[in-house]
Amino acid sequence: MHHHDNLARGESEKLLAAIREREVLVGIIGLGYVGLPLALAFTERGFRVLGFDVDETKVQALARGESYIKHLDGGRVAAMAASGRFAATTDFSRLGEPDAVLICVPTPLTPQREPDMTYVERSAHQIAACLRRGQLVVLESTTYPGTTDELVRGILEATGLRCGEDFFLAFSPEREDPGNKDYGTTNTPKVVGGVDPVSGNLAQALYDQVIARTVRVSSARAAEAAKLTENIFRAVNIALVNELKMVYDRMGIDIWEVLDAAATKPFGFMRFNPGPGWGGHCIPLDPFYLAWKAREFGASTRFIELAGEVNVRMPEYVIEKLTLALNDRGKPVKGARVLVLGIAYKRDIDDPRESPAFELIHHLLRLGAEVSYHDPHIPVAPRMRSWPHLPPMRSVPLDSTTLAGSDAVLIATDHAAVDWGLVAAHAPLIVDTRGVFRQPSPHVVKA
């Protein structure tokens, strides 16, 4: 046993020294909204990075130094390509090369609202196929507590190598907030938890090189739970203001005015804004990861389920408000021309994943409306995993003719780049889900 101890200490100490000298090659699986900013952070701090992605077009774009993510500075991506410290590949048989491998792949839900671990499992098997002694593996994908030390560890240890001795394994959740001007990858504190203390030390040492502050927790499970807690907190509070919006609307009270007033309290209140439903790749999905895992322990998660029910109902509420507003004007929804403003899941970004706009478009098409959209950041609506049946659409120009020719303009996302004055001047009916128009007006309906 002592012999093993020395070996293990040897592997971890070698790796630790290499990390501190910035001599390790960092591998990143998944070069999307999480992986690409990480690649930038590591290369900009002098590390060599090898990026892996199944998408050949992404790999080629990065080789040319082009960014395919709008909120990331294209100059940084060009500099990374020119640095000689970065390469991207679709060849996963090269996973034996990096000393540290960071997994940044999606963790969506199945149609039954259960965790879809396909991408994480595939990545773990791809790493296992090339796993060698002295490698550190870190999962960043948001997931249920136990993923790292049950699922990933099991796949990697099937190689015969032992975690904490031969290789090292940790969880460190991403905290990307696309479009946030103040907080990016390197200045947002990063939570790190190892499957064992040695793995945690190594992962923390690695992130310490590029991130201003790491927050060490005792285990991978605690780190997984911390990430879920952050997102569940948002989900529950968004559901709460959405519920209040519907109640206050019946009472003739404007939720936006109420929130503005409540938000002046300097303590004990945190502002959340209502919307047309929940969107993005975290809030609609992550709470269900915990709800799913809790069933294994015979525990119920009633707040999570309730938040889900309220937020899933929001698009129906919005369509109901639109239907009633058209009805007041003597128009059926069937055949009505509806212009949806904004299909990104939040303002000023180009990410439409899980956006409530698609749910709204789906409802409108089902009711027979003629739907078009305008989004200054998304010229072509991409094929969506969750909406394979929606017809391909392109953003229409926003001008007085388009606006005046529509029966209703439905505000789904409040992009700053939209000329809201033009919208107010020419749209015959505006259904506002984002509180863009605060002054009561006969042709604005709050939804």
BELWOSUL-V151765 format. One record per backbone hydrogen bond with DSSP energy under -1.0 kcal/mol. CO is the residue of the C=O (numbers start at 0). NH is the residue of the N-H. E is the energy in kcal/mol with one decimal. If there is no record, write none. Layout:
co=CO nh=NH e=E
co=CO nh=NH e=E
//
This chain:
co=0 nh=4 e=-2.5
co=1 nh=5 e=-2.5
co=2 nh=6 e=-2.1
co=3 nh=7 e=-3.3
co=4 nh=8 e=-3.1
co=5 nh=9 e=-2.7
co=6 nh=10 e=-2.7
co=7 nh=11 e=-2.8
co=8 nh=12 e=-2.9
co=9 nh=13 e=-2.4
co=10 nh=14 e=-2.2
co=11 nh=15 e=-2.7
co=12 nh=16 e=-2.5
co=13 nh=17 e=-2.2
co=14 nh=18 e=-2.6
co=15 nh=19 e=-2.3
co=16 nh=20 e=-1.9
co=17 nh=22 e=-3.1
co=18 nh=21 e=-1.3
co=24 nh=98 e=-2.5
co=24 nh=99 e=-1.7
co=25 nh=49 e=-2.8
co=26 nh=101 e=-3.3
co=27 nh=51 e=-3.4
co=28 nh=103 e=-2.8
co=31 nh=35 e=-2.1
co=33 nh=37 e=-1.4
co=34 nh=38 e=-2.4
co=35 nh=39 e=-2.3
co=36 nh=40 e=-2.5
co=37 nh=41 e=-2.6
co=38 nh=42 e=-2.5
co=39 nh=43 e=-2.7
co=41 nh=46 e=-2.5
co=42 nh=45 e=-1.8
co=47 nh=25 e=-2.8
co=48 nh=86 e=-1.8
co=49 nh=27 e=-2.1
co=50 nh=88 e=-2.6
co=51 nh=29 e=-3.4
co=54 nh=58 e=-1.7
co=55 nh=59 e=-2.5
co=56 nh=60 e=-2.3
co=57 nh=61 e=-2.4
co=58 nh=62 e=-1.8
co=59 nh=63 e=-1.6
co=60 nh=65 e=-3.1
co=68 nh=71 e=-1.7
co=72 nh=76 e=-1.4
co=73 nh=77 e=-2.4
co=74 nh=78 e=-2.4
co=75 nh=79 e=-2.2
co=76 nh=80 e=-2.2
co=77 nh=81 e=-2.1
co=78 nh=82 e=-1.2
co=84 nh=48 e=-3.0
co=86 nh=50 e=-3.1
co=88 nh=52 e=-2.0
co=89 nh=91 e=-1.1
co=90 nh=93 e=-1.6
co=91 nh=94 e=-1.4
co=93 nh=96 e=-2.1
co=98 nh=135 e=-2.6
co=99 nh=26 e=-3.9
co=100 nh=137 e=-3.0
co=101 nh=28 e=-3.0
co=102 nh=139 e=-2.6
co=107 nh=115 e=-2.7
co=109 nh=112 e=-2.5
co=113 nh=109 e=-3.1
co=116 nh=120 e=-3.1
co=117 nh=121 e=-2.7
co=118 nh=122 e=-2.3
co=119 nh=123 e=-2.6
co=120 nh=124 e=-2.5
co=121 nh=125 e=-2.4
co=122 nh=126 e=-2.4
co=123 nh=127 e=-2.8
co=124 nh=128 e=-1.9
co=126 nh=129 e=-1.6
co=131 nh=134 e=-1.2
co=134 nh=167 e=-2.6
co=135 nh=100 e=-3.0
co=136 nh=169 e=-2.2
co=137 nh=102 e=-3.2
co=138 nh=171 e=-2.5
co=139 nh=173 e=-1.6
co=143 nh=146 e=-1.8
co=145 nh=149 e=-1.7
co=146 nh=151 e=-2.4
co=147 nh=152 e=-2.0
co=149 nh=153 e=-1.7
co=150 nh=154 e=-1.9
co=151 nh=155 e=-2.4
co=152 nh=156 e=-3.0
co=153 nh=157 e=-1.0
co=155 nh=158 e=-1.3
co=156 nh=159 e=-2.2
co=161 nh=164 e=-1.3
co=161 nh=165 e=-2.6
co=161 nh=166 e=-1.7
co=165 nh=133 e=-3.9
co=166 nh=163 e=-3.0
co=167 nh=136 e=-3.1
co=168 nh=194 e=-2.6
co=169 nh=138 e=-2.3
co=170 nh=192 e=-2.6
co=176 nh=179 e=-2.4
co=185 nh=211 e=-3.0
co=189 nh=214 e=-3.4
co=191 nh=216 e=-2.7
co=192 nh=170 e=-3.1
co=195 nh=199 e=-2.4
co=196 nh=200 e=-2.6
co=197 nh=201 e=-2.3
co=198 nh=202 e=-2.6
co=199 nh=203 e=-2.6
co=200 nh=204 e=-2.5
co=201 nh=205 e=-2.2
co=202 nh=206 e=-2.5
co=203 nh=207 e=-2.5
co=206 nh=209 e=-1.4
co=206 nh=210 e=-2.9
co=212 nh=189 e=-2.5
co=214 nh=191 e=-2.6
co=218 nh=222 e=-1.6
co=219 nh=223 e=-2.6
co=220 nh=224 e=-2.6
co=221 nh=225 e=-2.1
co=222 nh=226 e=-1.8
co=223 nh=227 e=-1.8
co=224 nh=228 e=-2.6
co=225 nh=229 e=-2.1
co=226 nh=230 e=-1.8
co=227 nh=231 e=-2.9
co=228 nh=232 e=-2.4
co=229 nh=233 e=-1.4
co=230 nh=234 e=-2.6
co=231 nh=235 e=-2.8
co=232 nh=236 e=-1.8
co=233 nh=237 e=-2.7
co=234 nh=238 e=-2.2
co=235 nh=239 e=-2.0
co=236 nh=240 e=-2.1
co=237 nh=241 e=-2.1
co=238 nh=242 e=-2.5
co=239 nh=243 e=-2.5
co=240 nh=244 e=-2.4
co=241 nh=245 e=-1.6
co=242 nh=246 e=-1.9
co=243 nh=247 e=-3.4
co=244 nh=248 e=-2.1
co=245 nh=249 e=-1.4
co=246 nh=250 e=-1.2
co=247 nh=252 e=-3.2
co=248 nh=251 e=-1.3
co=253 nh=257 e=-2.1
co=254 nh=258 e=-2.8
co=255 nh=259 e=-2.4
co=256 nh=260 e=-2.0
co=257 nh=261 e=-2.9
co=258 nh=262 e=-2.6
co=260 nh=263 e=-1.5
co=261 nh=264 e=-1.8
co=281 nh=285 e=-2.8
co=284 nh=287 e=-1.4
co=285 nh=288 e=-1.4
co=285 nh=289 e=-1.2
co=286 nh=290 e=-2.1
co=287 nh=291 e=-2.3
co=288 nh=292 e=-2.2
co=289 nh=293 e=-2.9
co=290 nh=294 e=-1.0
co=292 nh=295 e=-1.0
co=293 nh=296 e=-1.1
co=293 nh=298 e=-2.4
co=294 nh=297 e=-1.4
co=300 nh=304 e=-2.2
co=301 nh=305 e=-2.5
co=302 nh=306 e=-2.7
co=303 nh=307 e=-2.3
co=304 nh=308 e=-2.3
co=305 nh=309 e=-2.6
co=306 nh=310 e=-2.6
co=307 nh=311 e=-2.4
co=308 nh=312 e=-1.3
co=312 nh=316 e=-1.8
co=313 nh=317 e=-2.4
co=314 nh=318 e=-2.4
co=315 nh=319 e=-2.3
co=316 nh=320 e=-2.2
co=317 nh=321 e=-2.2
co=318 nh=322 e=-2.9
co=319 nh=323 e=-2.5
co=320 nh=324 e=-2.2
co=321 nh=325 e=-2.5
co=322 nh=326 e=-2.4
co=323 nh=327 e=-2.4
co=325 nh=330 e=-2.6
co=326 nh=329 e=-2.1
co=332 nh=335 e=-2.3
co=335 nh=369 e=-3.1
co=336 nh=406 e=-2.4
co=336 nh=407 e=-1.8
co=337 nh=371 e=-2.3
co=338 nh=409 e=-2.7
co=339 nh=373 e=-2.4
co=340 nh=411 e=-2.2
co=340 nh=412 e=-2.2
co=350 nh=344 e=-2.4
co=351 nh=354 e=-2.1
co=352 nh=279 e=-1.3
co=354 nh=357 e=-1.3
co=355 nh=359 e=-2.3
co=356 nh=360 e=-2.7
co=357 nh=361 e=-2.5
co=358 nh=362 e=-2.3
co=359 nh=363 e=-2.5
co=360 nh=364 e=-2.7
co=361 nh=365 e=-2.1
co=362 nh=366 e=-1.6
co=363 nh=368 e=-2.6
co=364 nh=367 e=-1.3
co=367 nh=334 e=-2.9
co=369 nh=337 e=-2.8
co=371 nh=339 e=-3.0
co=372 nh=395 e=-3.0
co=373 nh=341 e=-2.9
co=378 nh=394 e=-3.1
co=386 nh=389 e=-1.2
co=392 nh=380 e=-2.6
co=398 nh=402 e=-2.4
co=399 nh=403 e=-2.9
co=400 nh=404 e=-2.2
co=402 nh=405 e=-1.4
co=407 nh=338 e=-2.6
co=408 nh=430 e=-3.1
co=409 nh=340 e=-3.1
co=410 nh=432 e=-1.4
co=412 nh=414 e=-1.1
co=414 nh=417 e=-1.1
co=417 nh=419 e=-1.5
co=418 nh=422 e=-1.7
co=419 nh=423 e=-2.7
co=420 nh=424 e=-2.1
co=421 nh=425 e=-1.9
co=422 nh=426 e=-2.6
co=428 nh=408 e=-2.8
co=429 nh=444 e=-3.5
co=430 nh=410 e=-2.8
co=431 nh=446 e=-2.7
co=440 nh=443 e=-1.9
co=442 nh=429 e=-3.1
co=444 nh=431 e=-2.9
//
